[in-house]
Amino acid sequence: MDEIDLAQAREEAHLAASLAARRPKVQSLDGMCIWCKDESVVADTAFCSVECDEDYHKYRREQRQRIS
């Protein structure tokens, strides 16, 4: 193996570790927005709008800060 192969192997290992460590994706179980629960979700999301997404994540951040 030359230096390029070693660098590529390190990069792939780093990428695999980063992907494994990421938080699980928020999903809607019933197809309705998980924040307002009034409207159906946009494809590949758990929210009906950007506003609901932002409000949900803001709320979650605030909850984590209160516990810590």
C-alpha positions as CSV (number, residue, x, y, z in Angstrom):
1,M,0.0,0.0,0.0
2,D,1.2,3.4,-0.8
3,E,0.5,6.7,0.9
4,I,-2.7,7.4,-1.2
5,D,-4.1,4.0,-0.3
6,L,-3.4,4.6,3.4
7,A,-5.0,8.0,3.3
8,Q,-8.1,6.6,1.6
9,A,-8.4,3.9,4.2
10,R,-8.1,6.4,7.0
11,E,-10.7,8.6,5.3
12,E,-13.1,5.7,4.9
13,A,-12.6,4.7,8.5
14,H,-13.3,8.2,9.7
15,L,-16.4,8.5,7.6
16,A,-17.7,5.1,8.9
17,A,-17.1,6.2,12.5
18,S,-18.8,9.5,12.0
19,L,-21.8,7.9,10.4
20,A,-22.1,5.4,13.2
21,A,-21.9,8.1,15.9
22,R,-24.6,10.4,14.4
23,R,-27.9,10.8,16.2
24,P,-30.8,8.8,14.8
25,K,-33.1,10.6,12.4
26,V,-36.4,11.9,13.8
27,Q,-39.3,10.1,12.1
28,S,-43.0,10.3,12.2
29,L,-44.7,7.0,12.9
30,D,-48.1,7.9,11.6
31,G,-47.3,10.3,8.8
32,M,-48.4,13.4,10.7
33,C,-46.2,16.2,11.9
34,I,-44.5,15.2,15.2
35,W,-44.7,18.8,16.5
36,C,-48.1,20.2,15.6
37,K,-49.8,16.9,14.8
38,D,-52.2,18.7,12.5
39,E,-50.8,18.2,9.0
40,S,-49.1,15.4,7.1
41,V,-45.3,15.5,6.8
42,V,-43.2,16.5,3.9
43,A,-41.4,13.6,2.2
44,D,-38.4,12.3,4.1
45,T,-39.0,14.4,7.2
46,A,-41.0,14.3,10.4
47,F,-42.5,17.8,10.1
48,C,-45.1,19.6,8.0
49,S,-43.0,22.8,7.7
50,V,-39.7,24.4,8.4
51,E,-41.3,26.3,11.3
52,C,-42.4,23.1,13.0
53,D,-38.9,21.6,12.5
54,E,-37.2,24.7,14.0
55,D,-39.7,24.9,16.9
56,Y,-39.2,21.2,17.7
57,H,-35.4,21.4,17.7
58,K,-35.4,24.6,19.7
59,Y,-37.7,23.0,22.3
60,R,-35.4,19.9,22.4
61,R,-32.3,22.1,22.9
62,E,-34.0,23.9,25.7
63,Q,-34.9,20.7,27.4
64,R,-31.4,19.4,27.2
65,Q,-30.0,22.6,28.7
66,R,-32.5,22.4,31.6
67,I,-31.5,18.9,32.5
68,S,-27.7,19.5,32.4
